[in-house]
């Protein structure tokens, strides 16, 4: 086995190569993170790993916009394991095809479950939580999700109750996985 292939297969973070959001190759850590044998994921759509198809579509749209501007995308989001459980994950991607960013991408996935509490959130709350964790203010979240500012505030309030936090600063801390807070 070549050393580059060995390094990819045994990297300490989840790595995946995709073509138009279809898994072409993934390493052991990636497959383990999601609870699958490596071979079961290859040829599958990344949608399999999202809590909902709508989140797959929304994140895909946001990532494509970012990669059209610079070929890279990064976020922190809730993903779904094979057994249906959800967990927080840091995702970083790099396109290798400037004319068609999704034609070939390399992605890294880091499991943040040890640092982030996952509670039962609705699809919309997960989307908002992802953007709050990235430090986005309510008005920007509302523009991104094409919602009213008041709707975003209502979702944040429900998340605060579910996460048992007293204010927005604690909500951001919990969602961002900051140590020593809440």
N, C-alpha and C positions, 0 to 999 in steps of 0.2 A: 504494500500500500504506500502510495506517495505521501510525503510528509504533509503537504497542503490538504490532501483528502483526509488524512488522519486528524489534522488540526481542526478541520471543519466538523467532522463527525464527533469529536470529543471535546469541543469547546465548552467552557463553563457557563455559557449563556445559550439560549435557544436561538438557532440560526435556521433561516429558511430562504430558499431561492424560489421566486414566483414568476410566472408568466401570465399576464392579464389576470392576476389575483387567483391563479390556480397554483397549488403547491407542486413544484417540480422536484425539489429536493429539500429534505430537512435533516437536522442532526438529531442525535439521541436525546439531548437535553430538551429540545423543542417538543419532541414526541412525548417524552416523559411528563413534561409540564402540563400537557393537555390530556394525559392518560391514555395515549394511543401507542400501538407499535409503530415504528417508523414507516414501514411499508404501507400501513393502512391510510396514511395521510397523503402520500404522494399521488398526484392526479386529482385530489379533492379541492374544492373551492375553499378559500379562507372563510367563507360564510359559515361553514361548519363550526367555527370556533367563536362566533359572536353570540351574545345572548339573544339577539333577534336579527332577522333579515334586514329590518329597517336600519338598525345600527350599522350593519355591514355596508349598506348603501350610503348612509350619511357620512360615515368615516371615510369611505372610498372617495366621495365627492370632495371632502375637505383635504384629504391627502393628495389627490390629483391636482387640486388648485395649488397647493404648496409645492409639489414636485414640478409643476409647469414653471414655477418661478425660480426653482433652484435645485431640482432633482432630489431633494431630501425632505423627509417628513418625520416628525417625532411627536408622541403624545403618551399619556398615561390613561388607561381605560380598563373597564371591567370586561373580562373575557369569560368564555364558558368551557369547562372541561368536558370530557366524554361522559362523565357521570351526571352532568347537568349542573354541578356546582359552579359558582362564579368566583372569580378572583381578580385582584388588581394586577395589571401588567404594564410595564414600560415598553413601548414599541418604538424602534428607530428603523427607518428605511432609507435606502439609497437606490435610485434608478440608475441603470447603466445605459439607457436608451433615451437620449434627449428628445428625439422627435416623437416618441410614443412612450411616456414615462412608465406605464404599467406593463410594457412588453417584457421587460426583464428587471427584476428588483431583488435586492438582497436585504433581508430584514433581520433584526435582532429582537428577541423577546426576553425580558427579565421578569421573573415572578416576584411581585411585591407583596404577596400574601402575608408574610411575617410582619410587615410594617403597616399594612392597611386593613382596616376593619371593613368587611363586606356585610351589609345588612340587606334585607329584602327591599330593593328599590324598583320602581317602575322603569320602563324603557326610557321615558322622558327624563326621569330623575337621574338615571345612569348617564345620559347624554350631558345633562347639566353638571353632574358631579365631575365628569371628565374635564369639562371646560373650567369649572371652579378650581380643580386640582392644578390646572395649568395657569391659574392666577387671573383668569379673564373676569372682568367686571360684569355685572348684570346687564347693562345696556348692550355691551358687545355680545354677550351670550344671546340676548334677545334678537339681535341682528343676525347672528350666525344661524340660529334655529328658526328664524322667521316667526318669532313669537312677540307678544307684547312684553314690555318691561315688567308689568304687574304679574303676568303669568309666571315669569322666571322667579320673581320674588315669592310667589305662592309655593312653587316647587321647592325653593330653597328653605322656606319655613317648614314644610313637611319633612324635608331631609334633616333639618336641625332637630325636630322632634324624634325622628327615627334613630338618629345617632346620639341623642341625649346630650346635645351641646347647647350652651347658653347664648352664643352670639356668632356672628359671621366669622370672626377671627378664629374661633374654635372649630367652626365648620371647615374652613380652609385648612387649618392645621391637621384635622383628622383626615380629610380627603387627600391631602398632600403627603400624609404619612410622616409628619414631623415628630421626631422623638421628644418625649417628655411633655407633650401637650395632650390633654384629654385622655 
